[in-house]
């Protein structure tokens, strides 16, 4: 599954968003949705400046895209970690709630 950006999101902003890590994506989604004048420190300054030039419809499209992108990246991290553990012969699932990757996905989803 890949995140599909809306046509409402300018290319330069989409490209910048694609570069962000999970924590910055989560903070960016929250910032785009709540319309606050003060951005969380995880949101890069250039993204904050770009948001100032966007209308409400674009910010909503950005928030939706960033949430999907974060979920996609978190799933990818989980798949990579699982494959790495499998390749290393690690079977640490006994008594485990899914490991590091699952915990990161749960964090991203706010659970």
Secondary structure, DSSP 4 states (H G I P E B T S, - for coil): ------TTS-HHHHHHHHT--HHHHHHHHHHHHH--SS--TTS-HHHHHHHHTS-HHHHHHHHHHHHHHHHHHHHHHHHHHHHHHHHHT----TT-SSHHHHHHHHHHHT-
